[in-house]
Amino acid sequence: MITVLAVHFSVAVLAPFLFRLWGRNAFYALAAVPAGSFAWLMFQHAPIYAGPGAVTETFEWIPSLHLELAFRMGALAWVMSLLVLGVGSLVLVYCARYFKRKDQDLGAFGAQLLAFAGAMFGLVTADDLLLLFIFWELTTILSYLLIGFARTRLAARRSALQALMVTTAGGLAMLVGLIMLGYSAGTYRVSAILEQAPALAGGATAPTVSAAVVLILVGAITKSALVPFHFWLPGAMAAPTPVSAYLHAAAMVKAGIYLVARLAPGFSDTAYWQPAVLGLGLSTMLVGGYRALRQTDIKLILAYGTVSQLGFLTMVVGLGTPDAALAGLAMLLAHGLFKATLFLVVGIIDHQSGTRDVRKLSGVFRSSRALGIVAAIGAASMAGVPLLGGFVAKESVLEAFVHHAGDAHSGAWDVVVLVGLVVGSILTFAYSVRFMWGAFAAKPGVEPIPFKAIRPSFLAAPAVLSLLTVAYGLWPAPVDAWIQPYAALFASKAPDAGTPAEQAGHLALWHGLTPALGLTAVTFALGLAMYVGRNAVARAQTLLPAWVDGDRAYQLTIGALDDAAVWLTGRTQRGSLYFYLAVILSVAFVLPLAAILLGGNPLPQGIYLVDPNSPLQLVAGAGIVIGALAAVRANKRFLAVLMVSVTGYGIALVFALQGAPDLALTQMLVETIILVAFVLAMRSLPPELRDRTGGKYRVLRVIIGLGFGVTMVFAAIFAMGARTAIPVSLQFPQLAYEGGGGLNVVNVTLVDIRAWDTFGEISVLALAATGVASLIFVRGRGDRLQASASVAEGTVGRYHGVDPGSRDGAALAISRKFAAAARDPWIVAGRTLAPERRSIIFEVVTRLIFHSMIIFSLYLLLAGHNLPGGGFAGGLTAGLALTIRYLAGGRFELREAAPLSAGALLGIGLALAAVSAVMPLLLGGQVFQSAIIQVWLPVFGDIKFVTSTIFDIGVYVVVVGLVLDVLRSLGAEIDEHLEERSLAAGQELDEAREAGQDQPEQDQEPDRVPAETTAKGHA
């Protein structure tokens, strides 16, 4: 099962490349994946049905947290997999002729559809509640992408978002229920929970379990589009027809049905199960059937018919009796076959005629009898006509409900449910006939619609499904054998005590003259009467008052939430930084202060202000305080940032004095990088800080600031004194040396002991870099800087406002002659920066220290396992080297120094870290498990290599990519903007000079160009 999932997702990743090679024919290659999985599924029949009853696979993920990938395939999962894989492969084959050669984004569409098949297979085979939820949400996200495939259509985007909102909301409620259920049972294994279900539902945990089951049912109800959440499914018909045929007929909407069927053997007797399942199921069946009769779009007829059938299926699989369990799975298979057939037929009609409107379609059957026959088989099966799979399944459903209503323990409600079921079946027959009439009949007064000839390859998928429907009806014995083991799970609920579930019922084409057959005859008669009197029925529907519209209720709810959000945002997001900081800091010190005061705990013993063994701490502390006060009082941005950096360097000194060289080194490098980033960004900001220390709330700000600082100090003191257990960090030195193979506890902790935390941190770094880039760049990310240009050509660094005949102009002309070098120098500032913006001393220093800094960064990276350093420190050092080179040579020099894009470096770093995490799994280990490799080399002697170094290299590359992204975002991109402004100002001066004016009015100093408008402004 894990292999099937891996193949599905791996080929999905490769799908875009396959479509570039083969075009739409790549769908055939994608179809081979679920088809091969279907063949594998056939080989699992014997182990499941002739063996222990289930095939299990377990893969330990994080044993210490009891997290594992647990899969189990029993009879229910096997039957569901038949639909998921079989129909999935046929739909992918159908896509190869449904889409046109010129259609765009087919690679993404094919990848998403194949990945959806894999996610659905994972959902039905997952034996862990949390794993089931992961696949559940994967299907939600993929369905959102597939429904919104036509991104330029407003209806598609709206429908996709609506489906996402509804199903995600239900999924979140379901997650709470799954956690409650797993906590109550003491395990998250679904099979283990079902084994102890009677004890859970009848013991002390009964209230909690009942509430958990209700929350889980909320997820199933939203996913399977039951009332009142039924409206999203018809809206999702904006998706391409293959999506409707697969997701909304055979796969996704069946996820809720599957979940009900999975839990029914253990929890169908809980307090709220029957009212929710039978009440909402019956309501959905009637509402869907009623709305289907009002539609003029044949696809919407099927959509509302699907809503009705989903309610029908929910009632059956949730009834909780052996007969109903057998009938429910039989109906689930039959529905998947005939509804997928009909949706694919609709796609062909729309593709060949250009419309789905019943008022325009006429004479289609005469144009394509083969298509009409295929559709007639599907519609007849949906209506429950004999000799077809739908008839066999529906007869078993009626038989189950007749037995249930006639049971000695039944009541009036069970009779009502049976009557409602018959009414719903009448509506089903009526809209089935309406579909055939609307799609294929020759309508009086309507011209036959032009209809293109259908290729056999286009008709193959629905034809195969219709043949399977016929085979199912004529020979239901195999399906009966597939389902009986699932029905056996309800043995304790058999009608008569001691009667095994296998004998409670069976599928057959003919059961004799039974009450169920009589109800079927009534259904046919009244359904046919509704079709014959369709005009009268339509007039009656127009006379009835409009029912509550679920879609309108959804829109009103979303609108009310939007209004509330606007109101709340307007009162909290006021655009005032002072207000935001006041709220954050007030909450951050009021709550801890209240906890300290109400706790009544005394101060811990042994508190001292300065470590007597390190008096230099007092100097460092004084520097930090002075820097903080100076930052508050500064009225210039650069001075304020510089003083903040002083506090950071002071903290680095404290770390060094306390014997933490790794922290001191990292803190110093981080402060330096932050200082550079701030200085680069401030070039686009006014230099002065206005109203920095004034304002009427000055006293309040002082109180909040002092209160926050003092509270945090005492909170730290009380927290240190409140410790009662032995700190786990005391074991880190031993763990670092014996388990991590290193002497540097800090670095080994980052890359080995707590590698998960570090992986999360570098992921956040990559996201932060992407966020910064998205705020700065408009046309792409800026990864591709333009090629270097020569100052001599006048394309870069043009210094406007200087008279060519003046002394300065002559000096500038001579400098430009020297700037045009015959060959590319190592630092290209001579070709890319105007002479007046160059610093020869800085360039010489850069030439001297750049390579040394790169070598030193590599030393920090490789030596960090045993000595101060590591990937963070090494990456920051390399980033500083790139920063110095950028400051010396400008943005073109940065392009020469780092030909790889920042995005590529971030991706490579994360990939290396991920590979170091996954590789141990392939070798039988655990995630992020390290191995110590010791070898002897002739020249180097004994060499010890720890595999966590690979993870550290990934950290190194991510940090370099982050710095490069900052330099290109806050440096190179702003440089380009400033150059454009400078050129514009120069052109304006030239035009003014040519017009005989001295200069424009806004510029009164012709011999001075502001620093903001020069090609490169160094801090």
N, C-alpha and C positions, 0 to 999 in steps of 0.2 A: 504493500500500500504506500509506503514511503517512497518507493521507487516510482510508482505511478505518478505521485504528486511531483516528484523531482523532475520527471520527464515533461510533464505538462508545463510547469513553470519555466523550465530551461528552454523548451522550444518556443514558448511565448516570448521570451527575451530575444530569441533569434528571429522572430516573425518579421519585423520590419526589414531585415536584410534579405529574407526570402522573397518578400514582395518586390524589392528593388530588382531582384534577378528575374523573377518569373511573373510579375504582375499579379492579376487576380487568380491565376492558376495556382498560386501558392496556397490557396485555400485547400486544395487537394492534399498538399503536404501536411497542413495542419490537421485535416480530417483524419489522416493516418494515425495521429497520436491517440485520440479517444477510441478509434477503431481498434488499434493494437491493445489498448487497455481493456476494451470490451472482450477481445479474444482471451486476454489474461483472466478476465472475470469468469469466463466460461470454465476455465480450469480450476477455479475455486469452488465450483459447485459440489464436487465430491467431498472435499474436506469439510464443507459446511453442512451438507445434508446427509452425508454418510459417516461423518466423523463426530467430533465433539460438539458440533453445532455452531461453532464460530472460529474464525481465524483471527489471531491477535498479533500485534506487533508493538513493542515498547522500546522506546529509545530514550535513555536517561539524558536529560539536558543539564540540570543543576541539582544533583542529588541532595546537597545540603539544604536546599529550599523545597525539596520534594517536587520539583518541576520535571516533567517528562512528556515526551510525545507518545501518547498511548492511542492506538487505533484498534478497532474491533469490527469485524465484519460478520454479522449474523444474517438471519433470513431477511429481516427488514432492510438492513443496509445493502444486502445483495440485490434485492428487488429495486430499491431506489437507484442503485448504481446502474442497473439495466437502462433506466430512463436517462440518467445523467450522461452516460457514455454513449449509449446507442443513438439516442436522439441528437446528442451533441455532434457526433460524427456526420450524421445525415444533414444537419443544418449547415455545417461547414462546407459540405459538398454542394449544397444548394447555393451558398454564398458565391461560389465560383462563377455562377451564371446570373445571379441576381444583380450583382453590382456591375457597373460598366467599367470599361478599361480606363477611362479618364477620371474615374472617381479618386479623390484624394484621401489620404490618411487611412488607406485600407490596411497598411501594416499595423498601425496602432489598433484598428478595429479587430483585426484577426488575432492579435496578441491578447487583447482584452477578452475576447470571446473564448479563446482557448484557456486562458488563465481562469476564467469564470468556471469552466468545466472542471478544472483541477480543484478550485476552491469548493465547489459544490460536492465533489467526490470526497474531499477532506472533511466537509461538514457531516456527511452521512456516515462516515466511518470513524469519526473522532469518538474516543471513549473517555475523554476528559472534559469536564464542563468548561474550563477556561480555554482549552484548545478548540472546543466546539464554538465558543463565542468568537475566537479569532477568525475562524473560517466564516462564521456568520457575518461578521463585519466586512470581511473581504468581499463576499458576494454583494453586500450593500454598496461598497465603493465601486466595484466593477460594474454593477448595474447602473449606477449613476453615470459613469463614463459612457456606457453603451447607449443608454437612453438619450443622452445629450450628444450623440455622434454628430448630428447636424448642428454644429456650433453656431452657424449663422442664422439659424431659425430661432426666433424668440420662444415659440411654443415648445421646442425641444429642450431648450435651456430651462424654461420654467418647469416643465414636467420632470426633468431630471432632478432639479433642486427639490421639488415637492416630494418625489419618491425618496430622496435622500433624507429629508427632514423627518418624514413620517416614520420610515423604517429605522432610522438612527435613534429617534426618540424611544421607539419600542424596544430597540436593542439595549439602550441604557437601562431601561426598567428591567429587562430580562437579565442583564448583568448583575443587578442587585439581587434578583431572585436566585440566580445561580450561586452567588457567593453565600447567600443565606442557606440554601439547600446543602451546599458542600460543607459549610461550617456545622450545620446541624447533624449531618451524617458522619462527620469526621474524615471524609474522603471526598475527592472530586472525581473519582472514577464513576462513570454513569452506570456501568454494570453492577458495581458494588452497591451503589445507592439503591438501585432497583431491587436488589436482593434483600435489603433491609427496609424497603419501603413500608411494609405493614407496621413494623415497630415505630418507624418515624411518624407515620400518619396517625397512629393510635396512642402514642406515648406522651410524655411531657413536652416533647417538641412539636406536638400537633399544631398549635396556633402558628408557630414560626414556619413550619413546613407548608401549611395552607396558604399563608401570605406569600411565601416564596413561589409556590406553584402558580398563584394568581399573577405574580409579576412575570413569571416565565411565559404564561399564556398571553400576557400583553404583547410580548415580543412576537409570539407566533401569530397573534391576531393582526398586528401591523404588517408583518411580512407577507401573510397570505391574504391581505386586503379584505378583511371582514369588517362588517359594519361596527363602528362608525368610521373606519379608516379605509373604506372600499374605494374612495374617489381617486386615489393615486394611480390605481391600475389602469382605468380607461385613459387617464392623462398620459400614461407611459406609452400609449400607442403612437406617440410622436416618434418613437424609435423606429429604426428600420425593421421591416417585417421579420427577418431572421431572428432578431432580438426578441420580438414578441413571441415567435414560435418556440423559442428555447427558454428564455427567462420566464416569460409570463404564461406559459402553458405546460412546460415539462420540467422546469428546474427550479428557478428562484422562488416562485410563489408556493412551490411544493415544500419549501424548507419549513414553513410553519406547520404544514400538515405532517411532515416527518417528525417534527418535535413533539406534536401532540401524540402521534402514534408511538413515539419512543417512550414517553412518560406514562401513557395510558395503562400499561400493565401494572404499574405500581401506585399511581396516584389518581386514578379515575374515580375513586371513592372518597376523595377529600371533599371538604365542605362546599367549595365554590366551583368545583370542576364541572359538574353537570349543568348548572344554570348558565355558566359562561359558554361552554362548548355547544350545548343544544340551543340555548336562547339566541346567541349571536350567530350561530351557524344557520338556524332556520330563518332569522331575519335577513341575513345576507343572501340566502338562496332566493327568497321572495323578492327582495329589492332588486337584485341583479336581473332576475328573470323579467320583472316588470319594466326595468329601464331598457333591457335589450329590445323589447317590442317597440320602443319609441325611436330607435336609431335609424338613420338613413345611410350611415356609413357601414359597409359590411364588416369592416375591421372593428368598429365599435360594437356592432352586434355580437361579435365573438368576444370582445373584451368584457362586456357586461355579462355575457354568458359564462365567461371564465369566473367572474366574481360570484355568480350564482352557483357554479359547480364547486368552487372552493368552500363556500358555506356548506354545501351538500357533503363534501368530503370531510370537513371538520366534524360534522355531526356523526358521521359513520365511524371514523377512526377513534373518536373520543367517547363513544357510547360505553365502551368498557365491557363488552360481552364477546365470547368467542365467535359467534356468528357475525357480529359487526366488525370485528377485527379482520376476519376473512374477507368480508364484503368490501371493507374500506380499502385494503390493499389491491383487491381486484379492480375496484373502481378507479383507484389512483393510476394503475397501469393503463386501463382503458381510456381514461381522460387524457393522459399524456399522449397516447397514440392518435386519437381522433382530433384533439384540439391542435396539436402540432401540424397535423395534416391540413386542417382548415386554414390555419394562419399562413402556411406556405402557399396554399391555393390562392389566398387573398393577395399575397405578394406577387404571384404570377399574373393575376388579373390586373392589378395596379400597374405592373411593369409593362404588360402588353397593350393595355387600353388607355392608361393614363388617368384613370378615375376609379373611385371605390363607392361612388354615390349610386344608391339603388334607383334613383330617379333618372339616371343617365344610362345605366347598364341595361342592355337589352340584346337578346339573341346571342349571348356568349356561348350557350350550349351548342348552338348550331355551328359556331366557329371552331369550337374545340370540344368534341364529344369526350375525348379521353380525360380532359381536365374536369368535365362535368361529372363523369363517372367516379373519378377519384374523390371529388368533393361530395358527391352523393353518398358514398360509403362512409366518409367521415361524419357528415351531418346525420345520417341514419343511425350511426353508432351513438352519436351524442343524444339523439332522441330516444334511444333504447329500442330500435327496431330489431326483431329476431334475426338470428343467424350471425350477429355481429358481437364483438367484444363488449360494447356498451350494453347490449341487452343482457348478456350473461351476468355482468357485474351489477346492473341495476336490479335485476331479479333477486340477486342475493341480498342486496341492500333492503329492498322491500320486505323480503322474507325475514331479515333480522329485526326490522322495526315492528313487523306484525307480531313476531314472537315476543318482543319486548313489551308491546302494548297489551298483549294477552296474558302476560305473566301474572302470577298471583300477587306479586308485590307491586304491580304497576298501578298508576293512578290516572286521574283525568288529564294531567299534564302529558303523559305518554301518548294518550289518544290524540291530544292536540298536536303533538309533534308529528304523529303519523299522518294526520290530515294535512298539516302544513307541508309535509314531504310530498304528498300526492299533488297538492296544488303547485308546488315548485316544479314537479315533474311535468305537469300540464304546460306550464310556462316554458319549460325547456323544449318540449315537443313543438310548441308554437313558434318559438324564435328559431328553432332549427329549420322548420319549413320556410319561415320568413327569410332566412339566410339564402336558402336555395332559390327561392323565388326572386329575391332581390339581385342575386349575383348572376343567374343563368337564364331566367325566364325571358321570353319575348313579350314585352309589355305593350298593350294597345296604345297607339298614339306616340310611341317612342321609336325613333329610327334605330335600327341595329347599329351598335357601336363598332367602329373599326377595331379589329382584333388581330394582332400579329400572330404568325405561326409560332408554336412553342417547340423548342428543341427538346429531344428526348432527355438530354442531360439535365435540363432545367426541371423537367417533370419527374425525374427519377426519385428524388427524396420523398415527396408526398405520395408517390405511387407505392414505394416500399412500405411506408407507414400504413397506407390503406390495406395493402395485402396482409400485413401483420394483424390489422384489426379483424379482417375476415378469418384468418387462421385462428386467432384467439377465440372468436365466436364459435367456430366449428369444432375446435379441439381445445377446450379449456383445461384439460387434465394437467398439462405441465404447469400452468399458472397455479392451479389448485395445490400441486405438490410443493411449489415454491413458497406458498403462503402458509400452509398448515403449521410449520414449526413456530411461526409467529403467533398464530391463533392459539397454540398450545400454552403460551404464556398466561392465558386467561383461564386456565383449567379450574382454578378455584371459584370462578364465576360462572361455571357452566349451569345451564337451566336446572338440571337435576343433579343432586349430590352424587358424586362418584362417577359421573359421566365424563369421560375424557374429552378434552377440547377438540381432538381430531375428529370426533364423531358428531360434533355439534352442527356441522354443515359442510357442504362441499359445493364446488362450482360445477355446473352442468348446463348444457344447452336446453334440456327439458327436465323439469321437475314434476311434471304432471299438472293436473288442474288444481292449482293452489290459490289461496287468497291473494298472494302476490301477483299471480298471473291475471286475476280479475282486476286488481288495481292498475295493472299495466294496460288492460283493455280500456278501462275508464280514462286513463291518461291519454291514450291514442284518440279516443272518440272526442273528448273535450278539447284536446289540443288541435285536432283537425277542424273542429267547429270554430275555434278561435281564428284559425287561418282563413277559413271560408268567410267568416264574418269579420275579416280584418279591418274593413272600413268602419264597421260599427264599433269595433274595439278601439280604433284610433279616435273616433268621436267621443267615446266614453272616457278615454284617457285625457282628452282635452277639457272635458267637463270637470274632471276631478281637480281639487285644489292642489297646488304645487307642494310636493313633499319637502321636507327639510333637505336642502342640498348640502351634501358633505363637503364638496369643493368650496362652496360659498362659506360654509362655517370655518373651513380651514383658512380661507383668505381673510375673513373677519378676525380670526384669532391671531394670525400673523400680523395683520394691520394694527391690532390692539397692542401686541408686543412691540412693534416698531414705534408706535406713539409713546408707549411707556419708556422705551429706551431713549427716544429723543428727549423726553421730559427729564429723565434722570441724568442723561449726559449733559444737558444744558445747565444743570445745577451742580454738577461735579467736575466736568471737564471744561473749566472756565478759561483755559489758555494762560493761566498764571502759574509760573514755576514756584513762586512763593507759596501759593495756596496748596499745590500738590505736595511740596516738601513738608508744609505744616501738618497736613493730614497724616502723611506717612510717618513722620517722626513722632507726632503726638500719640498715635496708636502704638508705635513701637516702644515708647517709654511709659505710657500710662498703664498698659496691661502688665508688663513685667514689674513695674513699681507697685501696683496693687497686689500682685502675687507675693512680692517680698514683704510688704507691710502686713498682709493678712496671714502670711505663713508663720510669723512669730519665731523664726529660727535665728539663733544668735550667730554673730559673725564667727567664721572659723578662726582657729588659733594660728599663730605664726605668720601674721600678715606683716609685710615690710614694704616700705616705699621704694627703696633702692637695694639691689643685691649688694651686700657688703663686700663680696668678692670681686665685684665689677663696678667700681665707682664711675667709670666712663658712661654707664647707663644714664647718669644724671645729665651729662653733657648732651647725649643723644636725645633724652627726653626734653631738655630745654630747647634744643633745635627744632624738635617736632612742634612744640607749643608756639615757638616764635614763628615758624612757618605757617601754622594754622591761623594765628592772629594776623599775620601780614597778608595772607590770602583774603581774609575777611575785609581788611582795610584797603586793599589794593583797588585803584580806580582804572587800571589798565588790564586788558585781558591777558596779555602776555605775562605781566608781572604776577597776576593771580594764579595762572597755571604754573609758573615757575615756583611759586611758594608752595603750591600743593605738591609739586615734585620734591621740594625740600622735605616735606613731611614723609613722603614715601622713602626717600633715601635715608632719612633718620630711622625709620622702621627697619630698613635693611641693615643698618648699623647695629640696632638692638639684636636682630637675629644673629649677626656675626658674633657679637659679644656673648650671646647665650650658647655659643657652640653649635650653631645651625648654619654652616656655610652654604649648603644647598639652597635653603630658603633665602639667605642673604643675596646669593648670586642671582637667583630667579627674580627676587623682588627688585633688585637694582636694574636688571635688564628690562623687566616689565615697565618700570617707571620711565626708563629712557625711551622705550618705544612709544609709550603713551604721550610723553612730552613732545616727541616728534610729530605724532598724529595730531595733537592739539594745535601745535604751531602751524602745521600745514593747513588745517581746517580754518584757522583764524584769519588766513589771508582773505577770505571772503566775508569777514565780519568787521564791523566797526572796531577800531582799536580801543575805544573807551567803554567803560562800564558805567552807564548812567544810573543814578539813583541807587548806587550800590549799597550804601549804608544808611540811606535816609528812609523816609516814609513814615506814615502814622503808626504802622505796626512794628516799628523797630524794637520796642521793648518786648513785645510778644515773641518776636523771632529770637531775641536773646534768651528769653526764658525757655523756649522750646529747645534751642540748641544746647544750653547748659543742662537742662533737665534730661535730655536724651543722653548726653555724654556721661553725666554722673550716674544715671540709672544703668547704663551699659556696664560701667565699671563695677558697680555693686552686684549686678546680675552675674557677671563673670566670677566675682569673689564667692558669692553664695553657691553658684553652680560647682565651683571647684571644691567647696567645703561640704557639699551635699553628697559627694561620692561615697558609697558604702562598699561597692564591689571592687575587686582588683581590676585595674585598667587593662583592657585587652592589649593595649600598645606595649605593655611590658614584655609580651611574647614576640613582638615584631622582630627584634634583633635575631632571635633564634630562628624564627620562621624565614627571615630574609636570607640567612646564611645556609640553613639546611634545605629549605624548600625552594628558595629563589636563587641560590648559588651566588649571592653577592654580599659585599660588606657595607654598601651604602643603603642603609635602611630606608631612607626617604625615596630613593629612586626605585628600589625593589618593590616598595609598597605601591608606587604609582603604576608600574608596568606588570606587576605580578599579583601581589596580595589583594590589591583593590583595583585590578585592571578594568573591571566593569565601570567603576566611577570615572576612570581616566578616559575610557572609550566614550562615555557620555559627554565628558567635557570637551573632547576634540570634536565631537559631533556638533556641540553647541558652538564651538569656534567656527566651524565650517558654515553653520547657519548664520552666525553673526556676520561673517565676511560677506556672505551672499546678500544679507540684508543691507549692509553698508553699500555694496555695489549697486543694488537695485535702487537705492535712494539717490545715488550720484549719477549713474549712467542712464542715458535715454535711448541711445542707439547701441544696444548690445552691452556687454559687460566691460568692454575696454581691454579685452585680452590681447587684441591685435593692434598694437600701436603702429602708426605709419612709419615708413622707412625714414632713416636719417636724411636731413636736408642740409644744404650748405648755407652758411651765413653769407658767403660771397655772392650767392645767387639772389640774396635778398628775400628769401622765402621765410626765414625764421629770424627773429630778433631785430627786425627793422626798427630803427630808432628814429621815430618821426619827431618833427619839431626842431631839428638841427639844420642850420643853413649850410648847404654843401660848400659854399665859398668861405665859410668862417674857419677859424683855427680848429675848433672842435670837429667840424665836418671833415677837414683834411686829416686830422688825426684818426678819425673813425674810418675813413677810406683806406688809410695805410694799414690799420689793424685788420680790416677785412681782407686785405690782400694776403697778409700773413696767416689769416684764419683758414683760407682755402688750402688745406694740406693736400699734397699729391697722393698720399696714401692714408688709409684709415688708422688713426692712432688708437692706442688701447683705451683711452678715455676720449670720447668723441666730442667733448665740449668745444674743441677748436672748430668743429664743423656745425655744431648745433646750437651754441649759445653765442649771443652777441658779445663782443669783447668787454663791453662795460658791465656785463653780468657775470663774468668769469672771476674766479679766485685761483690764481696760479699756485699759491701756497697750499690751498685746500686740495687742489688736484694732485700736487706732489705728495702730500701726506696720504691721500687716498691710494696713490700708486704704491706707497710703501707698506700700508697696513691692510689693504683689502684681502690679499691672499693669505696673509698671516691670520686674519680673523676667520676666514673660511676654514683654514687648517685647524685653528683653535676650536671652532665650533664642532668639527668632526671629532676632535680629541674629547671634548666634553660629552659628545654623544656616545662614543665607544668606551670611555673611561667611567661613565656615570654609574655603572653597575657596582663599582668598588670604591670610587673616589667621587668627590663633589662634581656634579654635572648631570647629564641625562638629556633626553630628547627635548624637553622644554627649554632648558638652558642653552643647549646647542642650537636649536632652531632660532631662538631669540638672538643669539650671537650672529648667526648667518643673516638674519633679518636686519640687524644693525649694520652689517657689512654692506648689504644692498642699499640700506638707507644712506650710508655715507657716499656710496658711489652715485646714487641718485642726486644727492645734494651737490656733488662735485660736477656732474655732467648733465643734469636735467632729465627730462622724461625720455629722450631718445637714448641716453646712456642706460636708463633703466631697461629699455627694450633690448639693448645689446647685452646687458648683464644677465637678464632672465628671459631667454627666448621662450620658455614654457609659460603657458598662461597660469594665472593664479587658480582658476577653476580646476585645471588639470592637476596641479600640485595638491590641492585640497582633496580631489577625488583619489589620487594615487595614495596619499597618506591614509585616508580612511580605508581604502582597499587593502593596504598592507596590514593595518590594524585588524581588519575583519578576517583576513587570511590567517593571521597569527592566532585568532580566536577559534577558527573553524578547523584548521589543520589537525589539532589534537584529536578532534572527533573522528576524523578519518583514520587515525592510528589507534583507535580504541580508548582514547583518553577523555578528558572533560574540556569544556570550553575554557580557553585561556590557560590551560595547564602548560607549564614550562618543562623543558627537558634540558639537562646539563650534559653537554657533549665535551669530552676531554680527549684530545689527540696529541700525538707527539710528531713534530715536524723537524726535519734535519737541521734547518737553520734557526728556526724560532724556538725550538724546544717544546716544552709542555704548553699546550694552548687549551684554554677552557672557554667554551662558547655556550651561552645560555640563550635558548630560543626566544625568550622575552625581549631580546635585543631587537628582533624583527618588529615587535610592537613599538619599541622605542624609536626605531627608524621611522615608522609611520607617524608617530607624534612629531618627530623632527620635521618631516616633510609638510605636515599640516600647519605647523607654526610658521614655517617659511612661506607657505602659500597664503596664510593669513596676513603676514607683514607685507607681502607683495601686493595683495589685494588692497590693503590700506594705502600703500604708496601709489598704486595706480588710481585709486578712487579719490583720495584726498590730495594726492600730489599731481600725477600726470593729467588727470581729467580737469582739475581746476587750472593747471597750467595752460591747457588748451583753451579753456574759456577766457582766461586772462589775455592770452595772445590774440584771440579774436577781438576782444574789446580794445586791445592796443592797436591792432590793425585798423579797426573801425575808426578809432580816434585819429590815427595818422591820416587815413583817407579823408577824413573831414577837414583836417588842417591843410592837406594838399589842395582840396577843392576850394577852400577859402582863400588860399594863396593865389591859386589860378584865377579866382574871381576878383583879385585885387584887394582883398581884405587882409588885415594883419592876422586874424584868427577868429574863431567863433567866440561869441560873448561868454560862453560858459567856461572857457579856458583862458585865464588871464596871465599865465606863466609859460611862454613858448619854449623856454630853455629848460624846463623841468617836467619830467614825466612821473606821475605818482608811482609808487612801488606796486600798487595793486594792478597797474596796467602794463607793466613790463612783462617781457616774455618769461622771465623766471625771477621770482622774488624770494631770496633766501631769508630765513628767519634771522 
